[in-house]
Amino acid sequence: MKNLDSLLERISKSLGRSVVEKDLVISCLKKVLDISFLAEDISIKNGTLEIHTTPTKKSLIKIKESQILRELNEGGVRVERVFYK
């Protein structure tokens, strides 16, 4: 039973961290681009930020990509590249 509690605690911490990271990404994008995104449009995996958005928004993100990456890394979200879908 103790092992199960430990496992559930680790899973909940991991899930909580991803929600916090998504919120940080959304607030960074809002700050830099003045555009709102939904949490469902964003995923972070293995240092890659994946954004599902329109071609117009993709162009705006691409223009300010280095600033976005810098601010995310300074904010504690480790992102090395951005992938668009």
C-alpha positions as protocol buffer text, in pm:
chain_id: "A"
residue {
  index: 1
  type: MET
  ca { x: 0 y: 0 z: 0 }
}
residue {
  index: 2
  type: LYS
  ca { x: 291 y: 232 z: 75 }
}
residue {
  index: 3
  type: ASN
  ca { x: 433 y: 179 z: -274 }
}
residue {
  index: 4
  type: LEU
  ca { x: 96 y: 262 z: -429 }
}
residue {
  index: 5
  type: ASP
  ca { x: 74 y: 586 z: -229 }
}
residue {
  index: 6
  type: SER
  ca { x: 424 y: 678 z: -339 }
}
residue {
  index: 7
  type: LEU
  ca { x: 341 y: 607 z: -704 }
}
residue {
  index: 8
  type: LEU
  ca { x: 20 y: 811 z: -691 }
}
residue {
  index: 9
  type: GLU
  ca { x: 204 y: 1100 z: -527 }
}
residue {
  index: 10
  type: ARG
  ca { x: 471 y: 1103 z: -802 }
}
residue {
  index: 11
  type: ILE
  ca { x: 206 y: 1091 z: -1075 }
}
residue {
  index: 12
  type: SER
  ca { x: 9 y: 1379 z: -925 }
}
residue {
  index: 13
  type: LYS
  ca { x: 326 y: 1592 z: -893 }
}
residue {
  index: 14
  type: SER
  ca { x: 412 y: 1520 z: -1255 }
}
residue {
  index: 15
  type: LEU
  ca { x: 64 y: 1611 z: -1377 }
}
residue {
  index: 16
  type: GLY
  ca { x: 66 y: 1927 z: -1169 }
}
residue {
  index: 17
  type: ARG
  ca { x: 402 y: 2032 z: -1314 }
}
residue {
  index: 18
  type: SER
  ca { x: 276 y: 2000 z: -1673 }
}
residue {
  index: 19
  type: VAL
  ca { x: -26 y: 2217 z: -1594 }
}
residue {
  index: 20
  type: VAL
  ca { x: 197 y: 2482 z: -1437 }
}
residue {
  index: 21
  type: GLU
  ca { x: 433 y: 2471 z: -1737 }
}
residue {
  index: 22
  type: LYS
  ca { x: 143 y: 2512 z: -1980 }
}
residue {
  index: 23
  type: ASP
  ca { x: 15 y: 2809 z: -1781 }
}
residue {
  index: 24
  type: LEU
  ca { x: 360 y: 2968 z: -1793 }
}
residue {
  index: 25
  type: VAL
  ca { x: 379 y: 2915 z: -2170 }
}
residue {
  index: 26
  type: ILE
  ca { x: 33 y: 3064 z: -2222 }
}
residue {
  index: 27
  type: SER
  ca { x: 118 y: 3370 z: -2012 }
}
residue {
  index: 28
  type: CYS
  ca { x: 451 y: 3414 z: -2193 }
}
residue {
  index: 29
  type: LEU
  ca { x: 283 y: 3397 z: -2534 }
}
residue {
  index: 30
  type: LYS
  ca { x: 20 y: 3645 z: -2418 }
}
residue {
  index: 31
  type: LYS
  ca { x: 290 y: 3881 z: -2289 }
}
residue {
  index: 32
  type: VAL
  ca { x: 516 y: 3864 z: -2597 }
}
residue {
  index: 33
  type: LEU
  ca { x: 255 y: 3835 z: -2873 }
}
residue {
  index: 34
  type: ASP
  ca { x: -60 y: 3973 z: -2708 }
}
residue {
  index: 35
  type: ILE
  ca { x: -246 y: 3662 z: -2830 }
}
residue {
  index: 36
  type: SER
  ca { x: -436 y: 3414 z: -2614 }
}
residue {
  index: 37
  type: PHE
  ca { x: -394 y: 3038 z: -2645 }
}
residue {
  index: 38
  type: LEU
  ca { x: -582 y: 2745 z: -2491 }
}
residue {
  index: 39
  type: ALA
  ca { x: -405 y: 2482 z: -2281 }
}
residue {
  index: 40
  type: GLU
  ca { x: -526 y: 2217 z: -2527 }
}
residue {
  index: 41
  type: ASP
  ca { x: -327 y: 2389 z: -2803 }
}
residue {
  index: 42
  type: ILE
  ca { x: 4 y: 2349 z: -2620 }
}
residue {
  index: 43
  type: SER
  ca { x: 213 y: 2049 z: -2525 }
}
residue {
  index: 44
  type: ILE
  ca { x: 567 y: 2023 z: -2390 }
}
residue {
  index: 45
  type: LYS
  ca { x: 767 y: 1705 z: -2430 }
}
residue {
  index: 46
  type: ASN
  ca { x: 1142 y: 1642 z: -2415 }
}
residue {
  index: 47
  type: GLY
  ca { x: 1230 y: 2011 z: -2445 }
}
residue {
  index: 48
  type: THR
  ca { x: 1002 y: 2069 z: -2744 }
}
residue {
  index: 49
  type: LEU
  ca { x: 711 y: 2309 z: -2727 }
}
residue {
  index: 50
  type: GLU
  ca { x: 436 y: 2201 z: -2966 }
}
residue {
  index: 51
  type: ILE
  ca { x: 173 y: 2458 z: -3059 }
}
residue {
  index: 52
  type: HIS
  ca { x: -144 y: 2385 z: -3257 }
}
residue {
  index: 53
  type: THR
  ca { x: -252 y: 2712 z: -3415 }
}
residue {
  index: 54
  type: THR
  ca { x: -338 y: 2900 z: -3733 }
}
residue {
  index: 55
  type: PRO
  ca { x: -82 y: 2992 z: -3999 }
}
residue {
  index: 56
  type: THR
  ca { x: -111 y: 3360 z: -3909 }
}
residue {
  index: 57
  type: LYS
  ca { x: -28 y: 3294 z: -3544 }
}
residue {
  index: 58
  type: LYS
  ca { x: 254 y: 3061 z: -3650 }
}
residue {
  index: 59
  type: SER
  ca { x: 414 y: 3346 z: -3843 }
}
residue {
  index: 60
  type: LEU
  ca { x: 394 y: 3578 z: -3544 }
}
residue {
  index: 61
  type: ILE
  ca { x: 542 y: 3314 z: -3314 }
}
residue {
  index: 62
  type: LYS
  ca { x: 821 y: 3243 z: -3561 }
}
residue {
  index: 63
  type: ILE
  ca { x: 917 y: 3612 z: -3570 }
}
residue {
  index: 64
  type: LYS
  ca { x: 951 y: 3630 z: -3191 }
}
residue {
  index: 65
  type: GLU
  ca { x: 1057 y: 3271 z: -3128 }
}
residue {
  index: 66
  type: SER
  ca { x: 1397 y: 3353 z: -2977 }
}
residue {
  index: 67
  type: GLN
  ca { x: 1241 y: 3599 z: -2730 }
}
residue {
  index: 68
  type: ILE
  ca { x: 975 y: 3344 z: -2634 }
}
residue {
  index: 69
  type: LEU
  ca { x: 1234 y: 3069 z: -2578 }
}
residue {
  index: 70
  type: ARG
  ca { x: 1453 y: 3302 z: -2372 }
}
residue {
  index: 71
  type: GLU
  ca { x: 1163 y: 3409 z: -2149 }
}
residue {
  index: 72
  type: LEU
  ca { x: 1041 y: 3052 z: -2101 }
}
residue {
  index: 73
  type: ASN
  ca { x: 1387 y: 2928 z: -2003 }
}
residue {
  index: 74
  type: GLU
  ca { x: 1430 y: 3221 z: -1763 }
}
residue {
  index: 75
  type: GLY
  ca { x: 1089 y: 3136 z: -1616 }
}
residue {
  index: 76
  type: GLY
  ca { x: 1191 y: 2776 z: -1547 }
}
residue {
  index: 77
  type: VAL
  ca { x: 1031 y: 2601 z: -1844 }
}
residue {
  index: 78
  type: ARG
  ca { x: 1306 y: 2413 z: -2028 }
}
residue {
  index: 79
  type: VAL
  ca { x: 1227 y: 2448 z: -2400 }
}
residue {
  index: 80
  type: GLU
  ca { x: 1487 y: 2412 z: -2674 }
}
residue {
  index: 81
  type: ARG
  ca { x: 1270 y: 2439 z: -2984 }
}
residue {
  index: 82
  type: VAL
  ca { x: 919 y: 2513 z: -3103 }
}
residue {
  index: 83
  type: PHE
  ca { x: 723 y: 2281 z: -3330 }
}
residue {
  index: 84
  type: TYR
  ca { x: 410 y: 2405 z: -3507 }
}
residue {
  index: 85
  type: LYS
  ca { x: 109 y: 2199 z: -3616 }
}
